[in-house]
Amino acid sequence: MNYFPSAIEPIVEKSALARIVAGEGSSRRYLLQWNHQWGAFNLIGGKVDNACGDQNSFRRTICREIEEEMGLSSPRDFFIVKELKQIYLRQYSQRTNHFKNYHFSIFAVELFPDLALDRNRLNTFARWLSTGRENIYVSVDEICRLRTCDNRPISMTTRYILNALDELTPVPYSDSICLDGAHC
């Protein structure tokens, strides 16, 4: 699935994505957002858009996307910890019915770093951040299964990216079979 584009095949889509987590160890949760076009939950972020002032900057893009999609402003409401990785990916787009080249830049982002949240309040907090789009926190197991606990789809791209970041630790064998039959 990993693909490095050649000079003949230009990168079609440059996007910045936020890895936003709460908790540690087995209680670690990832913040995802419903993507209506994909019909699945995905990492928060979007395309580099120079018409919106991104100036081909992944960092500007992720700041703009978090502000647009969650109504949060940097540095008051969130801050970028660091760029984690750039990932090149060629995958089939079900929406456009053809293969596309992607260049993702993944950022570690902290929301309200001084706000302590327990596990029971995470989804309440995520709903509070939903400004016209649904946000939820999901577990590693849910990402491996590509399904939320209430059986809604999680994008394969999310699982691929978190796996490339070495974020997905194996879960017990009986629970670790993903929808495509692979083990996380």
N, C-alpha and C positions, 0 to 999 in steps of 0.2 A: 504494500500500500504506500510505502514511502517512495517518493519520486523526486528526482532533482531535474528540473527542466533544462533542456538544451537551448542553445542560441536560436534554434529554428522555432521553438515553441515558447512564445513569450508568456510570462505569468499573467493569467487572466484576472485574478482577484487577489489583492493584498488586503489582509484583515488583521486587526488587533483584537485579542481576546483577554479577558480578565479571569485569573484563577483566584477566586475569593473563597476562603475556607473559614470554618468555625470549628473549634474543638481540636482534639489531638487523638492520636492512636485510633482505637476502634470506634470512638465517638466522633471522628472527623467527618464533617459534612461539607459539600461543595454547593455554592449558590449557582443555580441555573435559571434560565429564563425561557418561557414559552416562545417559540419562533413559529408564527402562523404560516409562513411560506414553507417551512420544512415540515410542519406538523409534528414537532418534537421539542423537547427541552434541550437547550444548548448553553454553552458558556456565554456570558454576557460580553458583547462587543459588536464589531461590525467592520465594514469595508473602509479603507482609506478613501476619503472624499476631498479632493483638493478644492472643490467648489465651496466646501464648508470650512476652509482654512487649515486643512490638515498638513499642507505643504510636504506631502510624501513622508510624513512623520508618523510612525506607529504610536509613539507616546502621545502626540496630540490627538490621534484618532481614539485611543482608549479613553482619554479624558473626556473628549466630546461625546463618545458613545455612552459612558456612564452618566454624564449629565443629561443627555437626551432620554435614555431608557430608564433611568432611576431617579432623576431629579436631584442628583447630588453634585456638589461643587468641590473641586480640589483647590486648596488643601484643607478646607474647613471640614468637609464630610468624609473624605477619603484621601488616601495617598498611595502612590505607586511605590512599592518596596523596591522592586527591581524587574528588569526584563529577564525572564527565565530562559527563554529559548526561541529560536526562529525555526519553523518547521515548513518544509516544502512537501506538498501532497498533491497527488493527482488522483481524483476520484470521480465516480459517476454521479452526476447531478440528476436526481429523479425529477426535479422541478423543470429543468431545461432539456432533459433526455439526451445528454451527451457528457463526455468526460471534460472536466475542467482542471486547470492547474491553479493551485492555491499557494500563497505564501502567508503563513500565519506568524505573528509575533505574539508570544504569550507573556503576560505581565502578572506578577504577584501583586495583588491589591488588597489593602486593608480598609475596611469600612469602620468609621467611628471607633478608632482603636481604644479609646478609653471606656467604651460601653461594654460592660460584661453581660454576656448572654448565656443562660443555661440552655440545655438541650430542649427543654419543653417550650422555650420562648423563641426558638430559631424561626419556625415557620410563621409565627405571628409577626416577627420582625421582617421576614421576607415579604409577607403580604403588605405590610406597611410601606415597603419600598416599591411596591408595584404601582407604577404610574401608567396605567393603560395596558400593561403587560404583566403576566403572572410570573412571579419569582418564587422558587422553592429551594430549600436545602435538601440535598439527597446524599445518601451514603455511598461508600465504595461499592458495596454489594449491588445497590440499585444501578449504578453506572455499569458494572460488569454485566448485569442482566439486561441492560438497555431498557429498563422499565422502572417507573417510580413504584412506591409501595402501593399506590392505588391503580397500578397497571397502565399508566400513561407512558408513551414512548420517550426515550432519551436518545439523542442523535449518536450515531456511530462515530461521528467526528469528535464528539466530546470524549468518548472512551479512547479513541485513538490518541488524541492529544495528551490526556492525562496519563496514558500508558507510556507515551514518548517522554514524559516528564518524570517517569518512575514514581508516579503517585499512586498507582493501583497495586496494592499488595495483595497477594493471593489470599482468598478466603477459603474456608474448609472445602475440600473436594466436592462434596455433595451439593454445595451451594454455589460453586464457582463456574458452572457451565453457562456460558453466554448464549444469546439467541442464535448465533451463527455456529454453535457447537464447539467453539474454541474455549480454552480455559484462560481466565484472566491472569 
